Amino acid sequence: MKIWIDADAAPRDVKDIAARAARRLEIPALLVANQRLYTPAGNPFASSITVAGGPDKADDHIAEEAVPGDVAVTADIPLAARLVEKGVDVIDPRGTEYTAENIGERLSIRDFMDGLRSVGVETGGPSGYGPKDKQAFANALDRVLARLTRDRDR
Protein backbone atom coordinates (compact mmCIF):
# COMPACT_ATOMS: atom_id res chain seq x y z
CA MET A 1 0.00 0.00 0.00
CA LYS A 2 1.24 3.47 -0.95
CA ILE A 3 -0.18 6.97 -0.81
CA TRP A 4 0.33 8.81 -4.12
CA ILE A 5 -0.05 12.59 -4.01
CA ASP A 6 -0.48 14.67 -7.15
CA ALA A 7 1.63 17.33 -5.48
CA ASP A 8 1.88 20.05 -8.12
CA ALA A 9 -1.12 21.88 -6.68
CA ALA A 10 -1.93 19.99 -3.47
CA PRO A 11 -2.21 22.22 -0.40
CA ARG A 12 0.61 21.87 2.10
CA ASP A 13 -1.89 20.67 4.73
CA VAL A 14 -2.80 17.73 2.48
CA LYS A 15 0.86 16.77 2.09
CA ASP A 16 1.41 17.02 5.85
CA ILE A 17 -1.67 14.95 6.74
CA ALA A 18 -0.72 12.25 4.22
CA ALA A 19 2.87 12.18 5.52
CA ARG A 20 1.67 11.77 9.11
CA ALA A 21 -0.65 8.93 8.06
CA ALA A 22 2.21 7.27 6.20
CA ARG A 23 4.45 7.48 9.26
CA ARG A 24 1.68 6.12 11.53
CA LEU A 25 1.01 3.14 9.22
CA GLU A 26 4.63 2.76 8.07
CA ILE A 27 3.73 2.98 4.38
CA PRO A 28 5.25 5.19 1.67
CA ALA A 29 3.73 8.58 0.86
CA LEU A 30 5.01 9.68 -2.54
CA LEU A 31 4.66 13.32 -3.56
CA VAL A 32 4.86 13.50 -7.35
CA ALA A 33 5.43 16.78 -9.21
CA ASN A 34 7.35 18.28 -12.11
CA GLN A 35 9.28 20.56 -9.76
CA ARG A 36 11.29 20.12 -6.57
CA LEU A 37 9.03 19.80 -3.56
CA TYR A 38 9.02 20.34 0.15
CA THR A 39 9.01 16.94 1.85
CA PRO A 40 8.19 16.76 5.56
CA ALA A 41 11.51 16.57 7.41
CA GLY A 42 12.36 13.62 9.60
CA ASN A 43 9.79 11.31 8.06
CA PRO A 44 11.38 8.28 6.41
CA PHE A 45 8.03 7.30 4.88
CA ALA A 46 7.51 10.55 2.92
CA SER A 47 9.48 11.22 -0.24
CA SER A 48 9.15 13.18 -3.42
CA ILE A 49 9.44 12.14 -7.03
CA THR A 50 10.32 14.83 -9.56
CA VAL A 51 9.22 13.99 -13.10
CA ALA A 52 10.18 15.70 -16.35
CA GLY A 53 8.45 18.99 -17.04
CA GLY A 54 5.46 19.12 -19.27
CA PRO A 55 1.72 18.81 -19.06
CA ASP A 56 0.39 15.76 -17.22
CA LYS A 57 3.81 14.15 -16.62
CA ALA A 58 3.15 13.82 -12.88
CA ASP A 59 -0.34 12.48 -13.65
CA ASP A 60 1.09 9.95 -16.09
CA HIS A 61 3.65 8.75 -13.54
CA ILE A 62 1.01 8.23 -10.87
CA ALA A 63 -1.38 6.51 -13.32
CA GLU A 64 1.37 4.15 -14.48
CA GLU A 65 2.72 3.26 -11.03
CA ALA A 66 -0.32 3.17 -8.72
CA VAL A 67 -1.98 -0.22 -8.24
CA PRO A 68 -5.13 -1.49 -6.53
CA GLY A 69 -4.61 -1.25 -2.78
CA ASP A 70 -2.94 2.17 -3.15
CA VAL A 71 -4.53 5.53 -2.37
CA ALA A 72 -4.12 8.55 -4.63
CA VAL A 73 -4.79 12.17 -3.71
CA THR A 74 -5.64 14.48 -6.59
CA ALA A 75 -8.00 17.26 -7.60
CA ASP A 76 -7.43 16.35 -11.26
CA ILE A 77 -10.64 14.67 -12.45
CA PRO A 78 -9.17 13.00 -15.58
CA LEU A 79 -6.35 11.52 -13.47
CA ALA A 80 -8.89 10.38 -10.87
CA ALA A 81 -10.87 8.66 -13.64
CA ARG A 82 -7.77 6.83 -14.88
CA LEU A 83 -6.97 5.65 -11.37
CA VAL A 84 -10.52 4.60 -10.47
CA GLU A 85 -10.58 2.54 -13.67
CA LYS A 86 -7.43 0.74 -12.42
CA GLY A 87 -9.03 0.04 -9.03
CA VAL A 88 -7.01 2.61 -7.07
CA ASP A 89 -8.81 4.45 -4.25
CA VAL A 90 -8.87 8.20 -4.99
CA ILE A 91 -9.57 11.17 -2.72
CA ASP A 92 -9.49 14.85 -3.58
CA PRO A 93 -7.91 17.41 -1.20
CA ARG A 94 -11.38 18.39 0.07
CA GLY A 95 -12.23 14.84 1.15
CA THR A 96 -14.37 13.69 -1.78
CA GLU A 97 -13.86 10.04 -2.64
CA TYR A 98 -13.98 9.27 -6.35
CA THR A 99 -15.57 5.94 -7.18
CA ALA A 100 -16.75 4.01 -10.21
CA GLU A 101 -20.24 5.26 -9.33
CA ASN A 102 -19.46 8.99 -9.30
CA ILE A 103 -16.44 9.58 -11.54
CA GLY A 104 -18.44 9.67 -14.79
CA GLU A 105 -20.64 12.46 -13.48
CA ARG A 106 -17.58 14.36 -12.20
CA LEU A 107 -15.93 14.09 -15.62
CA SER A 108 -19.09 15.32 -17.35
CA ILE A 109 -19.34 18.35 -15.07
CA ARG A 110 -15.67 19.14 -15.56
CA ASP A 111 -15.99 18.90 -19.34
CA PHE A 112 -19.13 21.07 -19.29
CA MET A 113 -17.39 23.76 -17.23
CA ASP A 114 -14.35 23.61 -19.53
CA GLY A 115 -16.69 24.13 -22.47
CA LEU A 116 -18.23 27.18 -20.82
CA ARG A 117 -14.82 28.66 -20.05
CA SER A 118 -13.64 28.04 -23.63
CA VAL A 119 -16.42 30.30 -24.97
CA GLY A 120 -15.67 33.04 -22.45
CA VAL A 121 -18.16 32.35 -19.67
CA GLU A 122 -16.79 33.27 -16.24
CA THR A 123 -17.38 30.21 -14.06
CA GLY A 124 -15.37 31.22 -11.01
CA GLY A 125 -13.14 28.77 -9.25
CA PRO A 126 -13.21 26.71 -6.12
CA SER A 127 -13.42 28.48 -2.79
CA GLY A 128 -10.26 28.83 -0.74
CA TYR A 129 -8.93 25.79 1.08
CA GLY A 130 -9.97 26.09 4.72
CA PRO A 131 -10.14 24.20 8.02
CA LYS A 132 -13.34 22.33 7.06
CA ASP A 133 -11.68 21.10 3.85
CA LYS A 134 -8.60 20.02 5.80
CA GLN A 135 -10.73 18.09 8.31
CA ALA A 136 -12.83 16.48 5.56
CA PHE A 137 -9.65 15.35 3.80
CA ALA A 138 -8.13 13.95 6.99
CA ASN A 139 -11.34 12.04 7.77
CA ALA A 140 -11.62 10.65 4.23
CA LEU A 141 -7.97 9.57 4.18
CA ASP A 142 -8.33 7.83 7.55
CA ARG A 143 -11.50 6.06 6.36
CA VAL A 144 -9.90 4.84 3.12
CA LEU A 145 -6.64 3.77 4.79
CA ALA A 146 -8.54 1.88 7.51
CA ARG A 147 -10.61 0.07 4.87
CA LEU A 148 -7.56 -0.83 2.77
CA THR A 149 -5.61 -1.98 5.83
CA ARG A 150 -8.52 -4.15 6.93
CA ASP A 151 -8.87 -5.63 3.43
CA ARG A 152 -5.11 -6.24 3.19
CA ASP A 153 -5.01 -8.04 6.54
CA ARG A 154 -7.80 -10.48 5.62
C-alpha positions as CSV (number, residue, x, y, z in Angstrom):
1,M,0.0,0.0,0.0
2,K,1.2,3.5,-1.0
3,I,-0.2,7.0,-0.8
4,W,0.3,8.8,-4.1
5,I,0.0,12.6,-4.0
6,D,-0.5,14.7,-7.1
7,A,1.6,17.3,-5.5
8,D,1.9,20.1,-8.1
9,A,-1.1,21.9,-6.7
10,A,-1.9,20.0,-3.5
11,P,-2.2,22.2,-0.4
12,R,0.6,21.9,2.1
13,D,-1.9,20.7,4.7
14,V,-2.8,17.7,2.5
15,K,0.9,16.8,2.1
16,D,1.4,17.0,5.9
17,I,-1.7,15.0,6.7
18,A,-0.7,12.2,4.2
19,A,2.9,12.2,5.5
20,R,1.7,11.8,9.1
21,A,-0.6,8.9,8.1
22,A,2.2,7.3,6.2
23,R,4.5,7.5,9.3
24,R,1.7,6.1,11.5
25,L,1.0,3.1,9.2
26,E,4.6,2.8,8.1
27,I,3.7,3.0,4.4
28,P,5.3,5.2,1.7
29,A,3.7,8.6,0.9
30,L,5.0,9.7,-2.5
31,L,4.7,13.3,-3.6
32,V,4.9,13.5,-7.4
33,A,5.4,16.8,-9.2
34,N,7.4,18.3,-12.1
35,Q,9.3,20.6,-9.8
36,R,11.3,20.1,-6.6
37,L,9.0,19.8,-3.6
38,Y,9.0,20.3,0.1
39,T,9.0,16.9,1.8
40,P,8.2,16.8,5.6
41,A,11.5,16.6,7.4
42,G,12.4,13.6,9.6
43,N,9.8,11.3,8.1
44,P,11.4,8.3,6.4
45,F,8.0,7.3,4.9
46,A,7.5,10.5,2.9
47,S,9.5,11.2,-0.2
48,S,9.1,13.2,-3.4
49,I,9.4,12.1,-7.0
50,T,10.3,14.8,-9.6
51,V,9.2,14.0,-13.1
52,A,10.2,15.7,-16.3
53,G,8.5,19.0,-17.0
54,G,5.5,19.1,-19.3
55,P,1.7,18.8,-19.1
56,D,0.4,15.8,-17.2
57,K,3.8,14.2,-16.6
58,A,3.1,13.8,-12.9
59,D,-0.3,12.5,-13.6
60,D,1.1,10.0,-16.1
61,H,3.7,8.7,-13.5
62,I,1.0,8.2,-10.9
63,A,-1.4,6.5,-13.3
64,E,1.4,4.1,-14.5
65,E,2.7,3.3,-11.0
66,A,-0.3,3.2,-8.7
67,V,-2.0,-0.2,-8.2
68,P,-5.1,-1.5,-6.5
69,G,-4.6,-1.2,-2.8
70,D,-2.9,2.2,-3.1
71,V,-4.5,5.5,-2.4
72,A,-4.1,8.6,-4.6
73,V,-4.8,12.2,-3.7
74,T,-5.6,14.5,-6.6
75,A,-8.0,17.3,-7.6
76,D,-7.4,16.4,-11.3
77,I,-10.6,14.7,-12.4
78,P,-9.2,13.0,-15.6
79,L,-6.4,11.5,-13.5
80,A,-8.9,10.4,-10.9
81,A,-10.9,8.7,-13.6
82,R,-7.8,6.8,-14.9
83,L,-7.0,5.7,-11.4
84,V,-10.5,4.6,-10.5
85,E,-10.6,2.5,-13.7
86,K,-7.4,0.7,-12.4
87,G,-9.0,0.0,-9.0
88,V,-7.0,2.6,-7.1
89,D,-8.8,4.5,-4.2
90,V,-8.9,8.2,-5.0
91,I,-9.6,11.2,-2.7
92,D,-9.5,14.9,-3.6
93,P,-7.9,17.4,-1.2
94,R,-11.4,18.4,0.1
95,G,-12.2,14.8,1.2
96,T,-14.4,13.7,-1.8
97,E,-13.9,10.0,-2.6
98,Y,-14.0,9.3,-6.3
99,T,-15.6,5.9,-7.2
100,A,-16.8,4.0,-10.2
101,E,-20.2,5.3,-9.3
102,N,-19.5,9.0,-9.3
103,I,-16.4,9.6,-11.5
104,G,-18.4,9.7,-14.8
105,E,-20.6,12.5,-13.5
106,R,-17.6,14.4,-12.2
107,L,-15.9,14.1,-15.6
108,S,-19.1,15.3,-17.3
109,I,-19.3,18.3,-15.1
110,R,-15.7,19.1,-15.6
111,D,-16.0,18.9,-19.3
112,F,-19.1,21.1,-19.3
113,M,-17.4,23.8,-17.2
114,D,-14.3,23.6,-19.5
115,G,-16.7,24.1,-22.5
116,L,-18.2,27.2,-20.8
117,R,-14.8,28.7,-20.1
118,S,-13.6,28.0,-23.6
119,V,-16.4,30.3,-25.0
120,G,-15.7,33.0,-22.4
121,V,-18.2,32.3,-19.7
122,E,-16.8,33.3,-16.2
123,T,-17.4,30.2,-14.1
124,G,-15.4,31.2,-11.0
125,G,-13.1,28.8,-9.2
126,P,-13.2,26.7,-6.1
127,S,-13.4,28.5,-2.8
128,G,-10.3,28.8,-0.7
129,Y,-8.9,25.8,1.1
130,G,-10.0,26.1,4.7
131,P,-10.1,24.2,8.0
132,K,-13.3,22.3,7.1
133,D,-11.7,21.1,3.9
134,K,-8.6,20.0,5.8
135,Q,-10.7,18.1,8.3
136,A,-12.8,16.5,5.6
137,F,-9.7,15.4,3.8
138,A,-8.1,13.9,7.0
139,N,-11.3,12.0,7.8
140,A,-11.6,10.6,4.2
141,L,-8.0,9.6,4.2
142,D,-8.3,7.8,7.6
143,R,-11.5,6.1,6.4
144,V,-9.9,4.8,3.1
145,L,-6.6,3.8,4.8
146,A,-8.5,1.9,7.5
147,R,-10.6,0.1,4.9
148,L,-7.6,-0.8,2.8
149,T,-5.6,-2.0,5.8
150,R,-8.5,-4.1,6.9
151,D,-8.9,-5.6,3.4
152,R,-5.1,-6.2,3.2
153,D,-5.0,-8.0,6.5
154,R,-7.8,-10.5,5.6
